Amino acid sequence: MAHIKLQNIEKRFGDVVAVRDFNLEIQDKEFVVFLGPSGCGKTTTLRLIAGLEQPEEGDILIDGHRVNDLSPADRDIAFVFQFYALYPHLNVYDNIAFPLKAVKVAKSEIDARVKKVAKILQITDILNRKPSVLSGGEMQRVALGRAMVRQPLAYLLDEPMANLDAKLRIDTRAEIKRLQHEIGATTIFVTHDQVEAMSLADRIAVIHQGVLQQIGTPHEVYNKPKSLFVAGFMGMPAMNLIDAAFTSQEGKTVLQLSHTDVQLDLSPQQQAHRNSNTENNGYVFGIRPEHLTVSREPVRRKIAADVHLIEPLGSVNILDLTLGTHRDTQEPILLRVRTHPTFHVEVGDKIWLDFDDDQMHLFDRKTERAIW
Ligand code: ATP
């Protein structure tokens, strides 16, 4: 299996910089997910690794060998792209068997391997059918099967489940994860679905505008976002992000959330991080909806808020709370909170909230990098 290294990769299409100074090391047997919004450069990075695109700058190394000049076939990598291509004249069995026949694997071995992946992907009863009579989801599973049946150095999967219905997607996701652990194959999986990314990845690489924003375990990326982009992209509902400024209150420095009465004391550690960030570009405060607590009575910090909107989601409710009004735009300053459905409130009610001290984030407004 393979260790993959991208060193200072840059890829341009005319004026568009699709991939910018990209550095990433993927360990042997690791499952890395490329996550980011449409157009951020996920597919291009995958195509560069596969050899379907050439970088303008930088090196791609597989197991320590520079592969920039190797053709896709010589890189021994199996890829399944969003727009899969099956051989229309071959049935499903022969489509899956094709890569093994091409390298003259014994017939009995081919048969065993095709049947094994067909079982995993639940396509055993369509092995005799031609692609023209398959549904989109079935075609996608055949394309996955054709990659899985090989034992390449690495798998590159570009939104391989885009056409599957919700249930099949969850089942196939679990199978891909199980299979990847069983085979122990280095895998890079592209998606814009953060739930898919969180559930599959050993590490997630979050990409935005061709730049690798953060690489880390799902826990790290979710709980310790290094940039404003990662903080806002991960999580449903998204992290609350509110402009903030430091101000002096009774001789000590506090963080004031703009256009609200909310002032937050700083822990010694937060104060130290603040002091080490000397740029003073302005700040953005962040807290996730699940790291706020609500109450009918004033609690520790005595932060009052009005209920603006209630979204009942069954197992949880999402409340939009108003903390104040923007002085210039007159827009409400909103905070989203996740509450238990037994916490009954009506729109317009006044409630009290508090923030979990250990789960507060702070970002530099200009550099967008995390300070806490
Ligand atoms: P999606 O999730 O929509 O597939 P992506 O993150 O995979 O998006 P890419 O397909 O890698 O994004 O595209 C990155 C950028 O490069 C986009 O701005 C895209 O328009 C541009 N791009 C990609 N391929 C080409 C090409 N062959 N010619 C010109 N521009 C391209």
Residues whose N, C-alpha, C, O or C-beta is under 5 A from the ligand:
A	BS01	ATP	F13 V16 A18 P37 S38 G39 C40 G41 K42 T43 T44
